[in-house]
Amino acid sequence: MYSQKVMEHFMCPQNAYSMPDADAEGSFGDPSCGDMLTVYLKIKNNVIQEISYLVFGCCASIATSSMTSVLAKGKSLNEALGITEEEIIEALDGLPENKRHCSNLGVRALRNAINHYLNTKQTEGFHENSNTRK
């Protein structure tokens, strides 16, 4: 049913931990199956230096969250925003048809975390600029 790679990421998920000092975090849940994922990012020069996550879900959700973190680490924010559900599925050597939707969890939570970071930076830049005008 599951590929060897899915089982590896399920049994030994990579980057699975909370990051209290994260630069950004983003969450996404899939009400249809009850899974929930929160992604944490450390970013330097618009590159994801460190990524971690906490996930509640099935085998496929855990594996896709782990693979999402592997694919995103070291990428620029623009590159990470371009990660697709299909790339995650391919990197895991496939998922059963009824579990393919789990890849959406990683993509959406990652994008939410990146957007959170970009919005925070934009707001900080606005405040910095308004302080320098005084």
Backbone as CSV, one residue per row, in Angstrom:
resi,resn,N_x,N_y,N_z,CA_x,CA_y,CA_z,C_x,C_y,C_z
1,MET,0.826,-1.194,0.000,0.000,0.000,0.000,0.875,1.265,0.000
2,TYR,1.816,1.374,0.926,2.711,2.535,0.978,4.082,2.148,0.449
3,SER,4.769,3.118,-0.194,6.121,2.878,-0.686,7.095,2.777,0.494
4,GLN,8.262,2.264,0.209,9.312,2.174,1.233,9.678,3.562,1.747
5,LYS,9.715,4.538,0.851,10.086,5.901,1.243,9.028,6.517,2.165
6,VAL,7.767,6.252,1.893,6.706,6.732,2.782,6.892,6.120,4.166
7,MET,7.150,4.824,4.216,7.326,4.154,5.504,8.545,4.688,6.257
8,GLU,9.628,4.993,5.545,10.817,5.577,6.187,10.485,6.918,6.830
9,HIS,9.760,7.781,6.103,9.421,9.103,6.638,8.351,9.027,7.717
10,PHE,7.543,7.978,7.706,6.560,7.774,8.765,7.238,7.261,10.034
11,MET,8.104,6.273,9.892,8.764,5.658,11.053,9.850,6.556,11.654
12,CYS,10.539,7.313,10.813,11.621,8.206,11.260,11.449,9.580,10.605
13,PRO,10.426,10.314,11.007,10.186,11.608,10.372,11.345,12.569,10.625
14,GLN,11.713,13.297,9.593,12.812,14.247,9.691,12.285,15.626,10.064
15,ASN,13.031,16.329,10.882,12.746,17.720,11.273,11.458,17.884,12.077
16,ALA,11.032,16.855,12.776,9.789,16.913,13.554,10.072,17.383,14.972
17,TYR,9.894,18.671,15.200,10.047,19.250,16.535,9.477,20.661,16.537
18,SER,9.181,21.156,17.704,8.697,22.524,17.860,9.894,23.473,17.816
19,MET,9.692,24.666,17.312,10.759,25.660,17.222,10.261,26.962,17.873
20,PRO,10.500,27.118,19.174,9.964,28.282,19.883,10.515,29.626,19.380
21,ASP,11.699,29.643,18.797,12.298,30.896,18.333,12.201,31.053,16.816
22,ALA,11.186,30.466,16.223,11.013,30.514,14.770,10.789,31.945,14.290
23,ASP,11.251,32.214,13.077,10.981,33.504,12.438,9.551,33.566,11.929
24,ALA,8.972,32.405,11.654,7.598,32.352,11.146,7.016,30.971,11.398
25,GLU,5.707,30.935,11.440,5.019,29.646,11.509,3.721,29.746,10.730
26,GLY,3.316,28.594,10.242,2.065,28.529,9.491,1.409,27.190,9.732
27,SER,0.103,27.205,9.780,-0.642,25.977,10.041,-1.658,25.747,8.942
28,PHE,-2.033,24.488,8.828,-3.115,24.125,7.924,-3.694,22.809,8.394
29,GLY,-5.006,22.719,8.347,-5.689,21.489,8.704,-6.633,21.091,7.601
30,ASP,-6.822,19.816,7.462,-7.728,19.282,6.451,-8.938,18.697,7.165
31,PRO,-10.043,19.443,7.194,-11.218,18.977,7.926,-11.763,17.639,7.433
32,SER,-11.496,17.296,6.177,-12.048,16.045,5.651,-11.437,14.820,6.309
33,CYS,-10.191,14.954,6.817,-9.586,13.785,7.461,-9.099,14.080,8.882
34,GLY,-9.210,15.323,9.348,-8.866,15.651,10.721,-7.396,15.887,10.975
35,ASP,-6.556,15.914,9.931,-5.123,16.126,10.104,-4.813,17.605,10.306
36,MET,-3.727,17.886,11.030,-3.307,19.260,11.306,-1.792,19.341,11.283
37,LEU,-1.266,20.378,10.646,0.179,20.561,10.537,0.526,22.006,10.838
38,THR,1.573,22.203,11.645,2.157,23.517,11.862,3.617,23.444,11.455
39,VAL,4.036,24.377,10.593,5.408,24.453,10.093,6.087,25.659,10.723
40,TYR,7.332,25.463,11.157,8.150,26.529,11.748,9.360,26.772,10.853
41,LEU,9.720,28.056,10.666,10.834,28.405,9.790,11.825,29.337,10.463
42,LYS,13.092,29.102,10.191,14.186,30.035,10.483,14.703,30.471,9.124
43,ILE,14.730,31.764,8.888,15.059,32.291,7.569,16.195,33.294,7.693
44,LYS,17.148,33.173,6.768,18.254,34.132,6.704,18.495,34.449,5.231
45,ASN,18.523,35.743,4.905,18.718,36.194,3.532,17.715,35.547,2.576
46,ASN,16.477,35.443,3.023,15.379,34.859,2.240,15.597,33.399,1.861
47,VAL,16.381,32.685,2.664,16.606,31.251,2.461,16.183,30.526,3.738
48,ILE,15.492,29.410,3.568,15.063,28.612,4.719,16.279,27.864,5.264
49,GLN,16.768,28.322,6.395,17.942,27.727,7.027,17.563,26.509,7.864
50,GLU,16.386,26.629,8.507,15.925,25.557,9.383,14.408,25.475,9.253
51,ILE,13.906,24.261,9.248,12.469,24.044,9.157,12.102,22.880,10.070
52,SER,11.011,23.048,10.767,10.509,21.948,11.592,8.989,21.996,11.554
53,TYR,8.370,21.012,12.163,6.916,20.935,12.122,6.411,20.050,13.244
54,LEU,5.140,20.224,13.554,4.391,19.316,14.409,3.161,18.920,13.616
55,VAL,2.898,17.640,13.557,1.791,17.148,12.751,0.946,16.183,13.567
56,PHE,-0.345,16.265,13.360,-1.287,15.310,13.918,-1.994,14.689,12.734
57,GLY,-1.801,13.404,12.547,-2.459,12.788,11.412,-2.039,11.357,11.165
58,CYS,-2.435,10.893,10.021,-2.194,9.509,9.609,-0.771,9.331,9.084
59,CYS,-0.440,8.119,8.721,0.876,7.777,8.182,1.251,8.683,7.006
60,ALA,0.334,8.873,6.079,0.621,9.691,4.897,0.832,11.153,5.265
61,SER,0.099,11.662,6.232,0.277,13.052,6.669,1.638,13.256,7.305
62,ILE,2.051,12.312,8.108,3.370,12.404,8.749,4.464,12.327,7.695
63,ALA,4.348,11.390,6.772,5.361,11.228,5.721,5.419,12.443,4.808
64,THR,4.274,12.996,4.416,4.292,14.157,3.524,4.816,15.395,4.242
65,SER,4.544,15.522,5.542,5.086,16.641,6.318,6.601,16.546,6.396
66,SER,7.096,15.347,6.654,8.535,15.122,6.717,9.189,15.447,5.376
67,MET,8.610,14.949,4.298,9.184,15.190,2.971,9.109,16.666,2.590
68,THR,8.042,17.337,2.961,7.939,18.772,2.699,9.100,19.499,3.352
69,SER,9.420,19.139,4.588,10.521,19.802,5.293,11.858,19.530,4.609
70,VAL,12.040,18.320,4.126,13.280,17.955,3.431,13.406,18.750,2.128
71,LEU,12.321,18.843,1.388,12.347,19.549,0.106,12.545,21.053,0.281
72,ALA,12.015,21.635,1.358,12.062,23.090,1.544,13.370,23.587,2.156
73,LYS,14.014,22.768,2.954,15.217,23.214,3.663,16.312,23.598,2.668
74,GLY,16.866,24.804,2.860,17.935,25.295,2.006,17.457,26.019,0.756
75,LYS,16.155,26.034,0.543,15.616,26.704,-0.633,15.319,28.176,-0.318
76,SER,15.342,28.999,-1.368,14.893,30.377,-1.206,13.396,30.355,-0.950
77,LEU,12.878,31.455,-0.449,11.442,31.516,-0.187,10.643,31.321,-1.477
78,ASN,11.100,31.931,-2.571,10.394,31.761,-3.847,10.422,30.312,-4.320
79,GLU,11.565,29.658,-4.173,11.653,28.244,-4.555,10.720,27.390,-3.700
80,ALA,10.699,27.654,-2.398,9.850,26.882,-1.489,8.370,27.124,-1.772
81,LEU,8.022,28.347,-2.148,6.632,28.627,-2.508,6.200,27.835,-3.736
82,GLY,7.161,27.441,-4.550,6.857,26.696,-5.762,6.750,25.193,-5.582
83,ILE,7.015,24.688,-4.372,6.887,23.242,-4.125,5.428,22.841,-4.295
84,THR,5.211,21.788,-5.050,3.844,21.351,-5.345,3.512,20.035,-4.639
85,GLU,2.238,19.766,-4.588,1.772,18.498,-4.024,2.352,17.329,-4.816
86,GLU,2.382,17.479,-6.131,2.890,16.399,-6.987,4.370,16.128,-6.719
87,GLU,5.157,17.176,-6.471,6.585,16.985,-6.152,6.758,16.185,-4.863
88,ILE,5.932,16.478,-3.885,6.002,15.756,-2.612,5.646,14.285,-2.832
89,ILE,4.587,14.047,-3.580,4.159,12.673,-3.863,5.248,11.921,-4.626
90,GLU,5.837,12.562,-5.626,6.908,11.924,-6.399,8.124,11.633,-5.534
91,ALA,8.474,12.573,-4.652,9.636,12.383,-3.780,9.438,11.207,-2.826
92,LEU,8.179,10.891,-2.542,7.855,9.754,-1.671,7.607,8.474,-2.473
93,ASP,7.893,8.508,-3.742,7.648,7.363,-4.630,6.174,6.988,-4.678
94,GLY,5.317,8.003,-4.577,3.886,7.797,-4.728,3.133,7.636,-3.420
95,LEU,1.844,7.856,-3.512,0.911,7.648,-2.402,-0.327,6.958,-2.949
96,PRO,-0.994,6.163,-2.134,-2.267,5.588,-2.583,-3.237,6.717,-2.961
97,GLU,-4.079,6.468,-3.916,-5.007,7.501,-4.422,-5.804,8.162,-3.297
98,ASN,-6.254,7.372,-2.336,-7.074,7.927,-1.253,-6.260,8.701,-0.213
99,LYS,-4.938,8.767,-0.388,-4.083,9.507,0.552,-3.329,10.656,-0.125
100,ARG,-3.540,10.840,-1.417,-2.831,11.897,-2.153,-3.147,13.286,-1.607
101,HIS,-4.351,13.462,-1.068,-4.732,14.768,-0.528,-3.860,15.191,0.656
102,CYS,-3.187,14.253,1.284,-2.337,14.572,2.443,-1.178,15.490,2.060
103,SER,-0.750,15.426,0.802,0.347,16.290,0.368,-0.061,17.758,0.400
104,ASN,-1.354,18.022,0.326,-1.870,19.382,0.414,-1.552,20.006,1.772
105,LEU,-1.520,19.178,2.802,-1.235,19.650,4.154,0.121,20.355,4.207
106,GLY,1.158,19.696,3.691,2.499,20.267,3.718,2.627,21.521,2.880
107,VAL,2.080,21.472,1.680,2.164,22.624,0.774,1.491,23.840,1.389
108,ARG,0.283,23.666,1.895,-0.475,24.801,2.429,0.155,25.359,3.712
109,ALA,0.592,24.489,4.618,1.207,24.974,5.864,2.522,25.692,5.565
110,LEU,3.321,25.153,4.644,4.577,25.803,4.261,4.302,27.174,3.665
111,ARG,3.354,27.255,2.754,3.017,28.553,2.142,2.482,29.530,3.178
112,ASN,1.687,29.047,4.128,1.183,29.912,5.193,2.322,30.450,6.047
113,ALA,3.324,29.613,6.335,4.471,30.053,7.132,5.283,31.102,6.360
114,ILE,5.526,30.859,5.088,6.290,31.818,4.279,5.529,33.132,4.161
115,ASN,4.232,33.066,3.905,3.435,34.286,3.811,3.412,35.041,5.131
116,HIS,3.370,34.311,6.242,3.442,34.940,7.564,4.751,35.712,7.697
117,TYR,5.849,35.078,7.306,7.158,35.721,7.380,7.194,36.974,6.500
118,LEU,6.744,36.857,5.263,6.775,37.995,4.337,5.889,39.135,4.823
119,ASN,4.725,38.814,5.355,3.837,39.852,5.890,4.437,40.524,7.110
120,THR,5.100,39.744,7.972,5.752,40.309,9.152,6.887,41.229,8.742
121,LYS,7.689,40.809,7.778,8.809,41.628,7.300,8.305,42.915,6.670
122,GLN,7.225,42.820,5.913,6.657,43.997,5.266,6.159,44.982,6.324
123,THR,5.505,44.477,7.366,5.007,45.319,8.444,6.168,45.949,9.207
124,GLU,7.213,45.163,9.488,8.387,45.701,10.178,9.046,46.781,9.332
125,GLY,9.151,46.555,8.045,9.730,47.550,7.147,8.920,48.825,7.157
126,PHE,7.601,48.704,7.209,6.727,49.866,7.267,6.993,50.645,8.544
127,HIS,7.095,49.950,9.671,7.351,50.613,10.952,8.740,51.236,10.969
128,GLU,9.728,50.550,10.415,11.079,51.098,10.355,11.096,52.364,9.522
129,ASN,10.418,52.338,8.384,10.389,53.510,7.516,9.664,54.661,8.180
130,SER,8.572,54.383,8.871,7.827,55.471,9.512,8.632,56.047,10.673
131,ASN,9.446,55.250,11.342,10.286,55.769,12.423,11.398,56.664,11.875
132,THR,11.899,56.357,10.704,13.005,57.159,10.161,12.514,58.478,9.593
133,ARG,11.228,58.582,9.335,10.682,59.843,8.791,10.517,60.893,9.855
134,LYS,10.541,60.501,11.112,10.307,61.461,12.201,11.466,62.405,12.351
